[in-house]
Amino acid sequence: WSCFPDAPGTPATDPMCLDQTWMTWLSALVAHEEPDITAPGFAYMLQGGDDGSNTDPFATEPVAGEEWVSSPAHVMLLMPGDLDPSIITTDHHSGHPYIMWEGTPYEHIMMPVADPAHDD
């Protein structure tokens, strides 16, 4: 496991812990290269996190008029091959597991582990 105290450039503190498959994925993302995912990967962000977009893995902030994609505490799953949006939604507002960055080489499943309405 590799853990990071924060993802720089986001509005909140969003620590994350990644297994080796996710580290391979992260290295590819940072280099703008396609990751070679051959085994499932597991990661977690138990304080939640913020992303500039649910469709563009390289967005550093939301487009004008949009808000940050703020996720509650969650675990993340990488799978070899393409994910099927007919089985898992891409709606990050659903409160259910969803595909982030669907259709890109960086797509993965986000699985909330806390109800954001009850995080108090």
N, CA, C and O atoms as a GROMACS GRO file, in nm:
protein
  480
    1TRP      N    1   0.083  -0.119   0.000
    1TRP     CA    2   0.000   0.000   0.000
    1TRP      C    3   0.086   0.124   0.000
    1TRP      O    4   0.190   0.130   0.066
    2SER      N    5   0.041   0.221  -0.075
    2SER     CA    6   0.103   0.353  -0.075
    2SER      C    7  -0.007   0.453  -0.041
    2SER      O    8  -0.114   0.451  -0.101
    3CYS      N    9   0.022   0.539   0.056
    3CYS     CA   10  -0.078   0.636   0.099
    3CYS      C   11  -0.026   0.778   0.079
    3CYS      O   12   0.094   0.804   0.095
    4PHE      N   13  -0.117   0.868   0.043
    4PHE     CA   14  -0.083   1.007   0.016
    4PHE      C   15  -0.172   1.096   0.103
    4PHE      O   16  -0.291   1.068   0.116
    5PRO      N   17  -0.117   1.201   0.163
    5PRO     CA   18  -0.196   1.285   0.254
    5PRO      C   19  -0.296   1.375   0.184
    5PRO      O   20  -0.392   1.420   0.247
    6ASP      N   21  -0.278   1.402   0.055
    6ASP     CA   22  -0.369   1.493  -0.014
    6ASP      C   23  -0.343   1.485  -0.164
    6ASP      O   24  -0.232   1.456  -0.208
    7ALA      N   25  -0.448   1.512  -0.240
    7ALA     CA   26  -0.434   1.528  -0.385
    7ALA      C   27  -0.420   1.678  -0.409
    7ALA      O   28  -0.518   1.750  -0.394
    8PRO      N   29  -0.305   1.725  -0.446
    8PRO     CA   30  -0.287   1.870  -0.462
    8PRO      C   31  -0.379   1.926  -0.570
    8PRO      O   32  -0.411   1.858  -0.668
    9GLY      N   33  -0.421   2.049  -0.551
    9GLY     CA   34  -0.503   2.116  -0.651
    9GLY      C   35  -0.652   2.099  -0.631
    9GLY      O   36  -0.731   2.152  -0.709
   10THR      N   37  -0.693   2.026  -0.528
   10THR     CA   38  -0.836   2.011  -0.499
   10THR      C   39  -0.874   2.099  -0.380
   10THR      O   40  -0.787   2.136  -0.301
   11PRO      N   41  -1.002   2.132  -0.366
   11PRO     CA   42  -1.039   2.228  -0.262
   11PRO      C   43  -1.037   2.174  -0.119
   11PRO      O   44  -1.035   2.253  -0.024
   12ALA      N   45  -1.036   2.043  -0.101
   12ALA     CA   46  -1.038   1.987   0.034
   12ALA      C   47  -0.918   1.895   0.053
   12ALA      O   48  -0.849   1.861  -0.043
   13THR      N   49  -0.894   1.855   0.175
   13THR     CA   50  -0.792   1.754   0.203
   13THR      C   51  -0.852   1.619   0.169
   13THR      O   52  -0.955   1.581   0.225
   14ASP      N   53  -0.787   1.546   0.078
   14ASP     CA   54  -0.842   1.419   0.034
   14ASP      C   55  -0.734   1.311   0.027
   14ASP      O   56  -0.683   1.279  -0.080
   15PRO      N   57  -0.699   1.256   0.145
   15PRO     CA   58  -0.598   1.150   0.148
   15PRO      C   59  -0.648   1.023   0.080
   15PRO      O   60  -0.768   0.996   0.074
   16MET      N   61  -0.553   0.946   0.028
   16MET     CA   62  -0.589   0.820  -0.038
   16MET      C   63  -0.482   0.715  -0.014
   16MET      O   64  -0.365   0.747   0.008
   17CYS      N   65  -0.524   0.588  -0.018
   17CYS     CA   66  -0.432   0.476  -0.010
   17CYS      C   67  -0.459   0.384  -0.129
   17CYS      O   68  -0.574   0.352  -0.160
   18LEU      N   69  -0.350   0.342  -0.194
   18LEU     CA   70  -0.358   0.266  -0.320
   18LEU      C   71  -0.277   0.137  -0.311
   18LEU      O   72  -0.169   0.134  -0.254
   19ASP      N   73  -0.332   0.031  -0.370
   19ASP     CA   74  -0.253  -0.091  -0.382
   19ASP      C   75  -0.161  -0.079  -0.504
   19ASP      O   76  -0.161   0.025  -0.570
   20GLN      N   77  -0.084  -0.183  -0.534
   20GLN     CA   78   0.013  -0.176  -0.643
   20GLN      C   79  -0.052  -0.156  -0.779
   20GLN      O   80   0.002  -0.084  -0.863
   21THR      N   81  -0.168  -0.217  -0.803
   21THR     CA   82  -0.237  -0.198  -0.930
   21THR      C   83  -0.275  -0.052  -0.948
   21THR      O   84  -0.260   0.005  -1.056
   22TRP      N   85  -0.324   0.010  -0.841
   22TRP     CA   86  -0.359   0.152  -0.847
   22TRP      C   87  -0.236   0.240  -0.864
   22TRP      O   88  -0.244   0.344  -0.930
   23MET      N   89  -0.124   0.202  -0.808
   23MET     CA   90  -0.001   0.281  -0.827
   23MET      C   91   0.041   0.277  -0.974
   23MET      O   92   0.086   0.378  -1.028
   24THR      N   93   0.026   0.162  -1.039
   24THR     CA   94   0.053   0.151  -1.183
   24THR      C   95  -0.040   0.245  -1.259
   24THR      O   96   0.003   0.316  -1.350
   25TRP      N   97  -0.167   0.244  -1.222
   25TRP     CA   98  -0.268   0.330  -1.284
   25TRP      C   99  -0.232   0.477  -1.263
   25TRP      O  100  -0.236   0.556  -1.358
   26LEU      N  101  -0.198   0.516  -1.139
   26LEU     CA  102  -0.166   0.655  -1.108
   26LEU      C  103  -0.044   0.702  -1.186
   26LEU      O  104  -0.042   0.814  -1.237
   27SER      N  105   0.058   0.619  -1.196
   27SER     CA  106   0.177   0.655  -1.273
   27SER      C  107   0.141   0.682  -1.419
   27SER      O  108   0.192   0.776  -1.480
   28ALA      N  109   0.053   0.598  -1.476
   28ALA     CA  110   0.010   0.619  -1.614
   28ALA      C  111  -0.072   0.747  -1.628
   28ALA      O  112  -0.054   0.821  -1.724
   29LEU      N  113  -0.160   0.773  -1.533
   29LEU     CA  114  -0.242   0.894  -1.537
   29LEU      C  115  -0.154   1.019  -1.535
   29LEU      O  116  -0.173   1.110  -1.616
   30VAL      N  117  -0.061   1.023  -1.445
   30VAL     CA  118   0.028   1.139  -1.432
   30VAL      C  119   0.109   1.160  -1.560
   30VAL      O  120   0.136   1.273  -1.600
   31ALA      N  121   0.148   1.050  -1.625
   31ALA     CA  122   0.227   1.058  -1.748
   31ALA      C  123   0.139   1.073  -1.874
   31ALA      O  124   0.192   1.083  -1.985
   32HIS      N  125   0.007   1.074  -1.857
   32HIS     CA  126  -0.087   1.080  -1.969
   32HIS      C  127  -0.065   0.961  -2.063
   32HIS      O  128  -0.071   0.974  -2.186
   33GLU      N  129  -0.039   0.844  -2.003
   33GLU     CA  130  -0.022   0.721  -2.078
   33GLU      C  131  -0.134   0.624  -2.042
   33GLU      O  132  -0.197   0.638  -1.937
   34GLU      N  133  -0.160   0.529  -2.128
   34GLU     CA  134  -0.264   0.431  -2.099
   34GLU      C  135  -0.212   0.328  -1.999
   34GLU      O  136  -0.106   0.268  -2.022
   35PRO      N  137  -0.284   0.306  -1.888
   35PRO     CA  138  -0.238   0.208  -1.790
   35PRO      C  139  -0.258   0.065  -1.841
   35PRO      O  140  -0.353   0.038  -1.915
   36ASP      N  141  -0.170  -0.024  -1.801
   36ASP     CA  142  -0.182  -0.166  -1.836
   36ASP      C  143  -0.233  -0.238  -1.711
   36ASP      O  144  -0.156  -0.285  -1.628
   37ILE      N  145  -0.366  -0.247  -1.701
   37ILE     CA  146  -0.428  -0.309  -1.585
   37ILE      C  147  -0.459  -0.454  -1.617
   37ILE      O  148  -0.542  -0.483  -1.703
   38THR      N  149  -0.390  -0.546  -1.548
   38THR     CA  150  -0.406  -0.688  -1.574
   38THR      C  151  -0.469  -0.762  -1.457
   38THR      O  152  -0.498  -0.881  -1.467
   39ALA      N  153  -0.491  -0.692  -1.345
   39ALA     CA  154  -0.551  -0.753  -1.227
   39ALA      C  155  -0.638  -0.649  -1.158
   39ALA      O  156  -0.616  -0.529  -1.176
   40PRO      N  157  -0.737  -0.692  -1.081
   40PRO     CA  158  -0.818  -0.595  -1.007
   40PRO      C  159  -0.730  -0.513  -0.912
   40PRO      O  160  -0.628  -0.561  -0.862
   41GLY      N  161  -0.771  -0.389  -0.890
   41GLY     CA  162  -0.700  -0.301  -0.798
   41GLY      C  163  -0.797  -0.241  -0.699
   41GLY      O  164  -0.914  -0.220  -0.729
   42PHE      N  165  -0.747  -0.212  -0.578
   42PHE     CA  166  -0.830  -0.160  -0.471
   42PHE      C  167  -0.764  -0.038  -0.410
   42PHE      O  168  -0.643  -0.037  -0.387
   43ALA      N  169  -0.843   0.066  -0.384
   43ALA     CA  170  -0.794   0.189  -0.321
   43ALA      C  171  -0.905   0.245  -0.234
   43ALA      O  172  -1.021   0.208  -0.248
   44TYR      N  173  -0.868   0.335  -0.143
   44TYR     CA  174  -0.971   0.398  -0.062
   44TYR      C  175  -0.938   0.542  -0.030
   44TYR      O  176  -0.822   0.582  -0.020
   45MET      N  177  -1.045   0.620  -0.014
   45MET     CA  178  -1.038   0.761   0.025
   45MET      C  179  -1.146   0.781   0.131
   45MET      O  180  -1.259   0.817   0.099
   46LEU      N  181  -1.110   0.759   0.257
   46LEU     CA  182  -1.210   0.756   0.363
   46LEU      C  183  -1.248   0.893   0.416
   46LEU      O  184  -1.331   0.904   0.506
   47GLN      N  185  -1.188   0.999   0.361
   47GLN     CA  186  -1.234   1.135   0.388
   47GLN      C  187  -1.304   1.192   0.265
   47GLN      O  188  -1.338   1.310   0.262
   48GLY      N  189  -1.324   1.109   0.165
   48GLY     CA  190  -1.384   1.156   0.041
   48GLY      C  191  -1.281   1.224  -0.046
   48GLY      O  192  -1.162   1.219  -0.019
   49GLY      N  193  -1.329   1.289  -0.151
   49GLY     CA  194  -1.237   1.355  -0.242
   49GLY      C  195  -1.312   1.442  -0.342
   49GLY      O  196  -1.434   1.433  -0.355
   50ASP      N  197  -1.237   1.524  -0.411
   50ASP     CA  198  -1.292   1.616  -0.511
   50ASP      C  199  -1.219   1.598  -0.643
   50ASP      O  200  -1.098   1.579  -0.647
   51ASP      N  201  -1.296   1.604  -0.752
   51ASP     CA  202  -1.240   1.597  -0.886
   51ASP      C  203  -1.302   1.708  -0.970
   51ASP      O  204  -1.415   1.749  -0.946
   52GLY      N  205  -1.227   1.755  -1.068
   52GLY     CA  206  -1.276   1.860  -1.156
   52GLY      C  207  -1.385   1.814  -1.250
   52GLY      O  208  -1.464   1.894  -1.299
   53SER      N  209  -1.391   1.682  -1.275
   53SER     CA  210  -1.488   1.630  -1.372
   53SER      C  211  -1.510   1.482  -1.346
   53SER      O  212  -1.420   1.413  -1.298
   54ASN      N  213  -1.630   1.433  -1.380
   54ASN     CA  214  -1.656   1.290  -1.375
   54ASN      C  215  -1.636   1.226  -1.513
   54ASN      O  216  -1.650   1.104  -1.528
   55THR      N  217  -1.604   1.308  -1.614
   55THR     CA  218  -1.586   1.255  -1.749
   55THR      C  219  -1.446   1.277  -1.804
   55THR      O  220  -1.404   1.204  -1.894
   56ASP      N  221  -1.373   1.375  -1.753
   56ASP     CA  222  -1.240   1.410  -1.803
   56ASP      C  223  -1.136   1.386  -1.695
   56ASP      O  224  -1.128   1.464  -1.599
   57PRO      N  225  -1.055   1.281  -1.708
   57PRO     CA  226  -0.956   1.251  -1.603
   57PRO      C  227  -0.847   1.357  -1.588
   57PRO      O  228  -0.777   1.359  -1.488
   58PHE      N  229  -0.833   1.446  -1.687
   58PHE     CA  230  -0.728   1.547  -1.680
   58PHE      C  231  -0.778   1.684  -1.640
   58PHE      O  232  -0.701   1.781  -1.639
   59ALA      N  233  -0.908   1.695  -1.607
   59ALA     CA  234  -0.963   1.824  -1.564
   59ALA      C  235  -0.902   1.862  -1.429
   59ALA      O  236  -0.910   1.786  -1.333
   60THR      N  237  -0.843   1.980  -1.422
   60THR     CA  238  -0.783   2.026  -1.297
   60THR      C  239  -0.878   2.111  -1.215
   60THR      O  240  -0.850   2.143  -1.100
   61GLU      N  241  -0.990   2.148  -1.276
   61GLU     CA  242  -1.097   2.220  -1.207
   61GLU      C  243  -1.222   2.207  -1.291
   61GLU      O  244  -1.214   2.172  -1.409
   62PRO      N  245  -1.339   2.234  -1.233
   62PRO     CA  246  -1.463   2.224  -1.311
   62PRO      C  247  -1.466   2.327  -1.424
   62PRO      O  248  -1.406   2.434  -1.414
   63VAL      N  249  -1.538   2.294  -1.531
   63VAL     CA  250  -1.559   2.392  -1.637
   63VAL      C  251  -1.650   2.502  -1.583
   63VAL      O  252  -1.720   2.481  -1.484
   64ALA      N  253  -1.648   2.618  -1.646
   64ALA     CA  254  -1.729   2.732  -1.601
   64ALA      C  255  -1.875   2.691  -1.585
   64ALA      O  256  -1.933   2.629  -1.673
   65GLY      N  257  -1.932   2.727  -1.472
   65GLY     CA  258  -2.071   2.696  -1.444
   65GLY      C  259  -2.095   2.562  -1.377
   65GLY      O  260  -2.207   2.535  -1.333
   66GLU      N  261  -1.993   2.479  -1.369
   66GLU     CA  262  -2.005   2.348  -1.305
   66GLU      C  263  -1.942   2.353  -1.166
   66GLU      O  264  -1.870   2.448  -1.133
   67GLU      N  265  -1.969   2.252  -1.084
   67GLU     CA  266  -1.911   2.242  -0.950
   67GLU      C  267  -1.813   2.125  -0.946
   67GLU      O  268  -1.814   2.039  -1.034
   68TRP      N  269  -1.729   2.124  -0.843
   68TRP     CA  270  -1.640   2.011  -0.820
   68TRP      C  271  -1.724   1.886  -0.802
   68TRP      O  272  -1.834   1.891  -0.746
   69VAL      N  273  -1.673   1.772  -0.848
   69VAL     CA  274  -1.735   1.643  -0.821
   69VAL      C  275  -1.685   1.602  -0.683
   69VAL      O  276  -1.572   1.555  -0.669
   70SER      N  277  -1.769   1.619  -0.583
   70SER     CA  278  -1.731   1.588  -0.445
   70SER      C  279  -1.789   1.453  -0.406
   70SER      O  280  -1.911   1.433  -0.408
   71SER      N  281  -1.701   1.361  -0.372
   71SER     CA  282  -1.743   1.226  -0.336
   71SER      C  283  -1.728   1.208  -0.186
   71SER      O  284  -1.629   1.252  -0.127
   72PRO      N  285  -1.826   1.141  -0.122
   72PRO     CA  286  -1.810   1.109   0.020
   72PRO      C  287  -1.703   1.001   0.035
   72PRO      O  288  -1.643   0.959  -0.064
   73ALA      N  289  -1.679   0.956   0.156
   73ALA     CA  290  -1.586   0.846   0.180
   73ALA      C  291  -1.620   0.732   0.083
   73ALA      O  292  -1.736   0.696   0.065
   74HIS      N  293  -1.514   0.675   0.022
   74HIS     CA  294  -1.539   0.571  -0.079
   74HIS      C  295  -1.419   0.480  -0.095
   74HIS      O  296  -1.307   0.514  -0.057
   75VAL      N  297  -1.445   0.364  -0.154
   75VAL     CA  298  -1.341   0.275  -0.202
   75VAL      C  299  -1.350   0.277  -0.353
   75VAL      O  300  -1.454   0.308  -0.410
   76MET      N  301  -1.239   0.243  -0.418
   76MET     CA  302  -1.233   0.246  -0.563
   76MET      C  303  -1.182   0.112  -0.614
   76MET      O  304  -1.092   0.051  -0.556
   77LEU      N  305  -1.242   0.066  -0.723
   77LEU     CA  306  -1.207  -0.062  -0.780
   77LEU      C  307  -1.167  -0.045  -0.925
   77LEU      O  308  -1.239   0.015  -1.004
   78LEU      N  309  -1.051  -0.098  -0.959
   78LEU     CA  310  -1.005  -0.107  -1.099
   78LEU      C  311  -1.026  -0.249  -1.146
   78LEU      O  312  -1.002  -0.344  -1.072
   79MET      N  313  -1.069  -0.263  -1.270
   79MET     CA  314  -1.088  -0.395  -1.330
   79MET      C  315  -1.020  -0.397  -1.466
   79MET      O  316  -1.025  -0.298  -1.538
   80PRO      N  317  -0.958  -0.509  -1.502
   80PRO     CA  318  -0.906  -0.520  -1.638
   80PRO      C  319  -1.022  -0.514  -1.738
   80PRO      O  320  -1.130  -0.566  -1.710
   81GLY      N  321  -1.001  -0.453  -1.851
   81GLY     CA  322  -1.106  -0.445  -1.953
   81GLY      C  323  -1.198  -0.328  -1.930
   81GLY      O  324  -1.180  -0.249  -1.837
   82ASP      N  325  -1.298  -0.317  -2.017
   82ASP     CA  326  -1.392  -0.206  -2.011
   82ASP      C  327  -1.504  -0.234  -1.911
   82ASP      O  328  -1.544  -0.348  -1.892
   83LEU      N  329  -1.553  -0.128  -1.848
   83LEU     CA  330  -1.667  -0.138  -1.758
   83LEU      C  331  -1.795  -0.116  -1.837
   83LEU      O  332  -1.794  -0.048  -1.940
   84ASP      N  333  -1.906  -0.173  -1.790
   84ASP     CA  334  -2.033  -0.167  -1.862
   84ASP      C  335  -2.128  -0.069  -1.795
   84ASP      O  336  -2.182  -0.099  -1.688
   85PRO      N  337  -2.151   0.049  -1.856
   85PRO     CA  338  -2.241   0.147  -1.795
   85PRO      C  339  -2.388   0.105  -1.795
   85PRO      O  340  -2.470   0.173  -1.735
   86SER      N  341  -2.422  -0.007  -1.860
   86SER     CA  342  -2.559  -0.056  -1.851
   86SER      C  343  -2.579  -0.136  -1.722
   86SER      O  344  -2.692  -0.164  -1.683
   87ILE      N  345  -2.470  -0.170  -1.655
   87ILE     CA  346  -2.476  -0.244  -1.528
   87ILE      C  347  -2.451  -0.152  -1.410
   87ILE      O  348  -2.518  -0.162  -1.307
   88ILE      N  349  -2.354  -0.062  -1.424
   88ILE     CA  350  -2.319   0.033  -1.318
   88ILE      C  351  -2.335   0.174  -1.374
   88ILE      O  352  -2.283   0.204  -1.482
   89THR      N  353  -2.406   0.258  -1.304
   89THR     CA  354  -2.433   0.393  -1.350
   89THR      C  355  -2.306   0.478  -1.362
   89THR      O  356  -2.202   0.443  -1.306
   90THR      N  357  -2.316   0.585  -1.433
   90THR     CA  358  -2.209   0.686  -1.435
   90THR      C  359  -2.252   0.809  -1.356
   90THR      O  360  -2.180   0.909  -1.353
   91ASP      N  361  -2.369   0.803  -1.293
   91ASP     CA  362  -2.425   0.916  -1.219
   91ASP      C  363  -2.361   0.926  -1.080
   91ASP      O  364  -2.390   0.847  -0.991
   92HIS      N  365  -2.274   1.024  -1.064
   92HIS     CA  366  -2.204   1.039  -0.935
   92HIS      C  367  -2.293   1.100  -0.827
   92HIS      O  368  -2.250   1.112  -0.712
   93HIS      N  369  -2.415   1.137  -0.860
   93HIS     CA  370  -2.510   1.188  -0.761
   93HIS      C  371  -2.603   1.079  -0.708
   93HIS      O  372  -2.684   1.105  -0.620
   94SER      N  373  -2.591   0.959  -0.759
   94SER     CA  374  -2.686   0.851  -0.727
   94SER      C  375  -2.676   0.801  -0.584
   94SER      O  376  -2.774   0.748  -0.531
   95GLY      N  377  -2.560   0.815  -0.520
   95GLY     CA  378  -2.540   0.756  -0.388
   95GLY      C  379  -2.504   0.609  -0.394
   95GLY      O  380  -2.483   0.545  -0.291
   96HIS      N  381  -2.496   0.556  -0.516
   96HIS     CA  382  -2.461   0.415  -0.538
   96HIS      C  383  -2.326   0.407  -0.607
   96HIS      O  384  -2.273   0.508  -0.652
   97PRO      N  385  -2.268   0.286  -0.616
   97PRO     CA  386  -2.145   0.274  -0.695
   97PRO      C  387  -2.166   0.328  -0.836
   97PRO      O  388  -2.274   0.314  -0.894
   98TYR      N  389  -2.062   0.391  -0.888
   98TYR     CA  390  -2.072   0.448  -1.023
   98TYR      C  391  -1.937   0.441  -1.092
   98TYR      O  392  -1.832   0.426  -1.029
   99ILE      N  393  -1.942   0.452  -1.225
   99ILE     CA  394  -1.820   0.454  -1.304
   99ILE      C  395  -1.772   0.598  -1.316
   99ILE      O  396  -1.847   0.686  -1.358
  100MET      N  397  -1.648   0.621  -1.277
  100MET     CA  398  -1.586   0.752  -1.297
  100MET      C  399  -1.499   0.742  -1.421
  100MET      O  400  -1.430   0.643  -1.443
  101TRP      N  401  -1.504   0.847  -1.502
  101TRP     CA  402  -1.425   0.861  -1.625
  101TRP      C  403  -1.453   0.748  -1.724
  101TRP      O  404  -1.362   0.695  -1.788
  102GLU      N  405  -1.582   0.713  -1.735
  102GLU     CA  406  -1.626   0.604  -1.822
  102GLU      C  407  -1.580   0.627  -1.966
  102GLU      O  408  -1.582   0.738  -2.017
  103GLY      N  409  -1.537   0.517  -2.028
  103GLY     CA  410  -1.495   0.521  -2.167
  103GLY      C  411  -1.352   0.567  -2.188
  103GLY      O  412  -1.305   0.572  -2.302
  104THR      N  413  -1.283   0.602  -2.080
  104THR     CA  414  -1.142   0.641  -2.091
  104THR      C  415  -1.056   0.527  -2.038
  104THR      O  416  -1.108   0.437  -1.973
  105PRO      N  417  -0.926   0.527  -2.065
  105PRO     CA  418  -0.839   0.423  -2.010
  105PRO      C  419  -0.829   0.429  -1.857
  105PRO      O  420  -0.772   0.340  -1.794
  106TYR      N  421  -0.883   0.535  -1.797
  106TYR     CA  422  -0.871   0.557  -1.652
  106TYR      C  423  -1.001   0.529  -1.578
  106TYR      O  424  -1.013   0.561  -1.459
  107GLU      N  425  -1.101   0.471  -1.647
  107GLU     CA  426  -1.229   0.445  -1.582
  107GLU      C  427  -1.211   0.348  -1.465
  107GLU      O  428  -1.128   0.257  -1.468
  108HIS      N  429  -1.292   0.372  -1.362
  108HIS     CA  430  -1.289   0.287  -1.243
  108HIS      C  431  -1.422   0.298  -1.171
  108HIS      O  432  -1.502   0.387  -1.201
  109ILE      N  433  -1.445   0.209  -1.077
  109ILE     CA  434  -1.570   0.209  -1.001
  109ILE      C  435  -1.547   0.280  -0.868
  109ILE      O  436  -1.453   0.249  -0.794
  110MET      N  437  -1.634   0.376  -0.840
  110MET     CA  438  -1.636   0.447  -0.712
  110MET      C  439  -1.749   0.386  -0.629
  110MET      O  440  -1.862   0.376  -0.675
  111MET      N  441  -1.718   0.346  -0.506
  111MET     CA  442  -1.818   0.285  -0.419
  111MET      C  443  -1.825   0.362  -0.288
  111MET      O  444  -1.739   0.345  -0.202
  112PRO      N  445  -1.929   0.446  -0.272
  112PRO     CA  446  -1.942   0.520  -0.146
  112PRO      C  447  -1.955   0.424  -0.028
  112PRO      O  448  -2.021   0.321  -0.037
  113VAL      N  449  -1.891   0.460   0.083
  113VAL     CA  450  -1.902   0.379   0.205
  113VAL      C  451  -1.970   0.457   0.316
  113VAL      O  452  -1.983   0.408   0.428
  114ALA      N  453  -2.015   0.579   0.285
  114ALA     CA  454  -2.086   0.662   0.382
  114ALA      C  455  -2.193   0.740   0.310
  114ALA      O  456  -2.174   0.781   0.196
  115ASP      N  457  -2.304   0.761   0.375
  115ASP     CA  458  -2.411   0.842   0.322
  115ASP      C  459  -2.373   0.988   0.347
  115ASP      O  460  -2.363   1.028   0.463
  116PRO      N  461  -2.353   1.070   0.242
  116PRO     CA  462  -2.309   1.207   0.264
  116PRO      C  463  -2.408   1.288   0.347
  116PRO      O  464  -2.369   1.389   0.407
  117ALA      N  465  -2.534   1.249   0.352
  117ALA     CA  466  -2.632   1.320   0.432
  117ALA      C  467  -2.618   1.288   0.580
  117ALA      O  468  -2.676   1.356   0.665
  118HIS      N  469  -2.542   1.182   0.612
  118HIS     CA  470  -2.526   1.140   0.752
  118HIS      C  471  -2.382   1.134   0.796
  118HIS      O  472  -2.348   1.054   0.883
  119ASP      N  473  -2.295   1.217   0.738
  119ASP     CA  474  -2.152   1.216   0.775
  119ASP      C  475  -2.123   1.290   0.905
  119ASP      O  476  -2.007   1.294   0.946
  120ASP      N  477  -2.222   1.348   0.971
  120ASP     CA  478  -2.198   1.427   1.091
  120ASP      C  479  -2.132   1.347   1.200
  120ASP      O  480  -2.106   1.401   1.308
   0.00000   0.00000   0.00000
